[in-house]
Amino acid sequence: MPIVAVINATPNPSRVGDVVTFTVEITPEGNYAADWDFGDGGSASGGVVEHTYLVEGGFTVGVTITD
């Protein structure tokens, strides 16, 4: 069965300087590692992470899931 990851961001939309909380919902459930790329050079690891964007723009957020 393939791993499916759904990314959520709060607040969405956000403003420059807001702390954005990112979560990932993974199915099937299991013990996975989540490595985030925030699209602005920032990164983090974990199922729930926070990031602050310091410039205005649209950013593509990615998460790599490994088991």
C-alpha positions as CSV (number, residue, x, y, z in Angstrom):
1,M,0.0,0.0,0.0
2,P,1.5,3.4,-0.9
3,I,2.1,6.1,1.7
4,V,-0.1,9.1,1.4
5,A,0.8,12.4,3.1
6,V,-1.6,15.4,3.4
7,I,0.0,18.7,4.5
8,N,-1.9,21.3,6.5
9,A,-0.9,24.8,7.3
10,T,-2.3,27.2,9.9
11,P,-2.9,30.1,9.4
12,N,-3.6,29.8,5.8
13,P,-3.2,32.3,4.2
14,S,-0.5,33.9,6.4
15,R,1.3,37.2,6.4
16,V,5.0,38.0,6.6
17,G,6.2,37.4,10.1
18,D,3.3,35.0,11.1
19,V,4.4,31.7,12.7
20,V,2.9,29.0,10.5
21,T,2.3,25.6,12.0
22,F,2.6,22.7,9.5
23,T,1.2,19.2,10.2
24,V,1.3,16.1,8.1
25,E,-1.3,13.4,8.1
26,I,0.1,10.1,7.0
27,T,-1.7,6.9,5.9
28,P,-1.4,4.1,6.6
29,E,-0.5,4.9,10.2
30,G,3.1,3.9,11.2
31,N,6.4,5.2,12.6
32,Y,7.5,7.6,9.9
33,A,10.1,10.4,9.7
34,A,8.9,13.7,8.1
35,D,11.6,16.1,6.7
36,W,10.2,19.5,5.6
37,D,11.4,22.0,2.9
38,F,9.6,25.3,3.3
39,G,10.6,26.6,-0.1
40,D,12.6,29.6,1.2
41,G,15.7,27.8,2.3
42,G,14.3,26.8,5.6
43,S,13.8,23.2,6.8
44,A,12.7,21.1,9.8
45,S,11.9,17.6,10.9
46,G,8.9,16.2,12.6
47,G,5.2,15.6,12.2
48,V,4.3,19.1,13.6
49,V,6.7,21.9,12.8
50,E,6.6,25.7,12.8
51,H,8.1,28.2,10.3
52,T,8.1,32.0,9.9
53,Y,8.3,33.5,6.4
54,L,10.3,36.8,6.5
55,V,9.5,37.9,2.9
56,E,6.3,38.1,0.9
57,G,5.6,35.6,-1.8
58,G,4.2,32.2,-2.7
59,F,6.3,29.2,-1.5
60,T,6.0,25.6,-2.4
61,V,6.3,23.5,0.8
62,G,7.4,19.9,0.5
63,V,7.7,17.0,3.0
64,T,9.7,13.8,2.5
65,I,8.3,10.8,4.4
66,T,10.6,7.9,5.2
67,D,9.9,4.7,7.3
